[in-house]
Amino acid sequence: MPFIECHISTGLTHQRREQLIRGIIQVTHDSIGSDPKIINVILHEHPAENISVSSRINGEDFKGIKTG
């Protein structure tokens, strides 16, 4: 029974969240053959300022990060 967690920025409409969930269910079914009835998806929404991707916060350029 697949259980998929997806962390996203806040701001999607109800319709877009529903499309995302249905898409995740479909691609999971297509990829591993699980019955869609047993695929579980949970979305966690976070404010953009609480997310860092590749050491960037809220899409900023690299700033003040010392490496090596």
C-alpha distances in whole Angstrom, upper triangle without the diagonal:
4,6,10,13,16,20,23,26,27,29,27,28,25,25,24,21,20,21,19,16,16,17,14,12,14,15,11,11,14,14,11,11,8,9,9,9,5,6,8,11,14,17,20,23,26,30,31,33,30,29,30,29,31,34,34,34,34,35,38,40,40,42,43,41,43,41,42
4,6,10,13,16,19,23,24,26,24,25,23,23,22,19,18,18,16,13,14,14,11,9,12,12,8,10,13,12,10,11,8,10,9,10,7,5,6,8,11,14,17,20,23,27,27,30,27,25,27,26,28,30,31,31,30,31,34,36,36,38,40,37,39,38,39
4,7,10,13,16,20,21,23,21,23,21,21,20,17,16,17,15,12,14,14,11,10,13,13,10,12,15,14,13,14,11,12,11,12,9,6,5,6,8,11,13,17,20,23,24,27,24,22,24,23,26,28,28,28,28,29,32,34,34,36,38,35,37,36,37
4,7,10,13,17,18,20,18,20,19,19,17,14,14,15,12,10,12,12,8,9,12,12,9,12,15,13,13,15,13,14,12,13,11,8,6,5,6,9,11,14,17,20,21,24,21,19,21,20,22,25,25,25,24,25,28,30,30,33,34,32,34,33,35
4,7,10,13,15,17,16,18,17,18,16,13,14,15,12,10,13,13,10,12,15,14,12,16,18,17,17,18,16,18,16,16,14,11,9,6,5,6,7,11,13,17,18,20,17,16,18,17,20,22,22,21,21,22,25,28,28,30,31,29,32,31,33
4,6,10,12,14,13,16,15,16,14,11,13,13,10,9,13,12,9,12,15,14,13,16,18,17,18,20,18,19,17,18,17,13,11,8,6,5,6,8,11,14,15,17,15,13,15,15,18,20,19,19,18,19,22,24,25,27,29,27,30,29,32
4,7,9,12,12,15,15,17,14,12,14,15,12,12,15,15,13,15,18,17,17,20,22,21,22,24,22,23,21,22,20,17,14,11,9,6,5,6,7,11,11,14,11,10,12,12,15,17,16,15,14,16,19,22,22,24,26,24,27,27,29
4,6,9,9,12,13,15,12,10,13,14,11,12,15,15,13,16,19,18,18,21,23,22,23,25,24,25,22,24,23,19,17,13,11,7,6,5,6,9,9,12,11,9,11,12,15,17,15,14,12,14,17,20,21,23,25,24,27,27,30
4,6,8,12,13,15,12,11,15,15,13,15,18,17,17,20,22,21,22,25,26,25,27,29,28,28,25,27,26,23,20,16,14,10,8,5,5,6,5,9,9,8,11,12,15,16,14,12,10,12,15,18,20,21,24,23,27,27,30
4,6,9,11,13,11,10,14,15,13,15,18,18,18,20,23,23,23,26,27,27,29,30,29,29,26,27,26,23,20,17,14,10,9,5,5,5,7,10,10,11,14,15,19,19,17,15,12,14,17,21,23,24,26,26,30,30,34
4,6,9,11,10,9,13,14,13,15,18,18,18,21,23,23,24,27,28,28,30,31,30,30,26,27,28,24,22,18,16,12,12,8,9,8,9,13,14,14,17,18,21,22,19,17,13,15,18,22,24,26,28,28,32,33,36
4,7,8,6,6,10,10,10,12,14,15,15,18,19,20,21,24,25,25,27,28,27,27,23,24,25,22,20,16,14,11,12,9,11,11,12,16,16,16,19,19,22,24,21,19,16,17,21,24,26,28,31,30,34,34,38
4,5,5,6,9,10,11,12,14,15,17,18,20,21,23,24,26,27,29,29,27,27,23,24,25,22,20,17,16,13,14,12,14,14,15,19,19,19,22,23,26,27,25,23,19,21,24,27,30,32,34,34,38,38,41
4,6,5,6,9,10,11,12,14,15,17,18,20,21,23,24,26,27,27,25,24,21,21,22,20,18,15,14,12,13,12,15,16,18,21,21,21,24,24,28,29,27,25,22,24,27,30,33,34,37,37,40,40,43
4,6,5,6,9,10,11,12,14,15,16,18,20,21,22,24,26,26,24,23,19,20,22,20,18,16,15,13,16,15,18,19,20,23,24,23,26,25,29,31,29,27,24,25,28,31,33,36,39,38,41,41,44
4,5,5,6,9,10,10,12,14,15,16,18,20,21,22,24,24,23,23,19,21,22,19,18,14,14,12,14,13,16,17,17,21,21,20,23,22,25,27,25,24,21,21,25,28,30,32,35,34,38,38,41
4,5,5,6,9,10,11,12,14,15,17,18,20,21,23,23,21,21,17,18,19,16,14,11,10,8,11,10,13,15,16,20,19,18,21,21,24,26,25,23,20,21,25,28,30,32,35,34,37,37,40
4,5,5,6,8,10,11,12,14,15,17,18,20,21,21,19,18,15,16,17,14,13,11,11,10,13,13,17,19,20,24,23,22,25,24,28,30,28,26,24,25,29,31,33,36,38,37,40,40,43
4,5,5,6,9,10,10,12,14,15,16,18,20,20,19,18,15,17,18,15,15,12,13,12,15,15,18,20,21,24,24,22,25,24,27,29,27,26,24,24,28,30,32,35,38,37,40,39,42
4,5,5,6,9,10,11,12,14,15,16,18,19,18,18,14,16,17,14,13,10,11,9,12,13,16,18,18,22,21,19,21,20,23,26,24,23,21,22,25,28,29,32,35,33,36,36,38
4,5,5,6,9,10,11,12,14,15,17,17,15,15,11,13,14,10,9,7,8,8,12,13,16,19,20,23,22,21,23,22,25,27,26,25,24,24,28,30,32,34,37,35,38,37,40
4,5,5,6,9,10,11,12,14,16,15,14,13,10,12,13,10,11,9,11,12,15,17,20,23,23,27,26,24,26,25,28,30,29,29,27,27,31,33,35,37,40,38,41,40,42
4,5,5,6,8,10,10,12,14,14,14,14,11,14,15,12,12,10,13,13,16,17,20,23,22,26,25,23,25,23,26,28,27,27,25,25,29,31,32,35,38,36,39,38,40
4,5,5,6,9,10,10,12,13,12,13,10,13,13,9,9,8,10,11,14,16,19,22,22,25,24,21,23,21,24,27,26,26,24,24,28,30,31,34,36,34,37,36,38
4,6,5,6,9,10,11,11,9,9,6,9,10,6,8,7,11,12,16,18,21,24,25,28,27,25,26,25,27,30,30,29,28,28,32,34,35,38,40,38,40,39,41
4,5,5,6,8,10,10,10,10,7,11,12,9,11,11,15,16,19,21,24,27,27,30,29,27,28,26,28,31,31,31,29,29,33,35,36,39,41,39,42,40,42
4,5,5,6,9,9,10,11,10,14,14,11,13,12,15,16,19,21,24,26,26,29,28,25,26,24,26,29,29,29,28,27,31,32,33,36,39,37,39,37,39
4,5,5,6,7,7,9,8,12,11,8,10,10,14,15,18,21,24,27,27,30,28,25,26,24,26,29,30,30,29,29,32,34,34,37,39,37,39,37,39
4,6,6,5,5,6,6,10,10,8,11,12,16,18,21,24,27,30,30,33,31,29,30,28,30,33,33,33,32,32,36,37,38,41,43,41,43,41,43
4,6,6,8,10,10,13,14,12,15,15,19,20,23,25,28,31,31,34,33,30,31,28,30,33,33,34,33,32,36,37,37,41,43,40,42,41,42
4,6,8,11,12,15,14,12,15,15,19,20,23,25,28,30,30,33,31,28,29,26,28,31,31,32,32,31,34,35,36,39,41,38,40,38,39
4,6,9,11,14,12,11,14,15,19,21,23,26,29,32,32,34,32,30,30,28,29,33,33,34,34,33,36,37,38,41,43,40,41,39,40
4,6,9,11,11,10,14,16,19,22,25,28,30,34,34,37,35,32,33,31,33,36,36,37,36,36,39,40,41,44,46,43,45,43,44
4,6,8,7,7,11,13,17,20,23,26,29,32,32,35,33,31,32,31,32,35,36,36,35,35,39,40,41,43,45,43,44,43,44
4,5,6,7,11,13,17,20,23,26,29,33,34,37,35,33,34,33,35,38,38,38,37,37,40,42,43,46,48,45,47,46,47
4,5,5,8,11,14,17,20,23,26,30,31,34,32,30,32,31,33,36,36,35,34,34,38,40,41,43,46,43,46,44,46
4,6,8,11,14,17,21,24,27,31,32,35,33,31,33,33,35,38,38,37,36,36,40,42,43,45,47,45,47,46,48
4,6,10,13,17,20,23,26,30,31,34,31,30,32,31,33,36,36,35,35,35,39,41,41,44,46,43,45,44,46
4,7,10,13,17,20,23,26,27,30,28,26,28,27,30,32,32,32,31,32,35,37,38,40,42,40,42,41,42
4,7,10,13,17,20,23,25,28,25,24,26,25,28,30,30,29,29,30,33,35,36,38,40,38,40,39,41
4,7,10,13,16,20,21,24,22,20,23,22,25,27,27,26,25,26,30,32,33,35,37,35,37,36,38
4,7,10,13,17,18,21,19,18,20,21,24,25,25,24,23,24,28,30,31,33,34,33,35,35,37
4,6,10,13,15,18,16,15,18,18,21,23,22,20,19,21,24,27,28,30,32,30,33,33,35
4,7,10,12,15,12,12,15,16,20,20,20,18,17,19,22,25,26,27,29,28,30,30,33
4,7,9,12,10,10,14,15,19,19,18,16,14,17,20,23,24,25,27,26,30,30,33
4,6,8,6,7,11,13,17,17,15,13,11,14,17,20,21,22,24,23,27,27,30
4,5,5,7,11,13,17,16,14,11,9,12,15,18,20,20,22,22,26,27,30
4,5,5,8,10,14,13,11,8,5,9,11,15,16,17,20,19,23,24,28
4,6,8,11,14,12,10,6,5,9,10,14,15,15,17,17,21,23,26
4,7,10,13,12,11,7,8,11,13,16,16,16,18,17,21,22,25
4,7,10,9,8,6,6,9,11,14,14,15,17,16,19,20,23
4,7,6,5,4,7,8,9,11,11,12,14,13,16,16,20
4,5,5,7,8,8,10,11,10,13,15,13,16,16,19
4,5,8,11,9,10,10,9,11,13,11,13,13,16
4,7,10,9,9,9,7,9,10,8,11,11,14
4,7,6,5,6,6,8,10,9,13,14,17
4,6,6,8,9,10,12,12,15,17,20
4,6,9,11,12,15,15,19,20,24
4,7,9,11,15,15,18,19,23
4,6,8,11,12,16,17,21
4,6,10,10,14,15,19
4,7,7,10,11,15
4,6,9,11,15
4,6,10,13
4,6,10
4,7
4
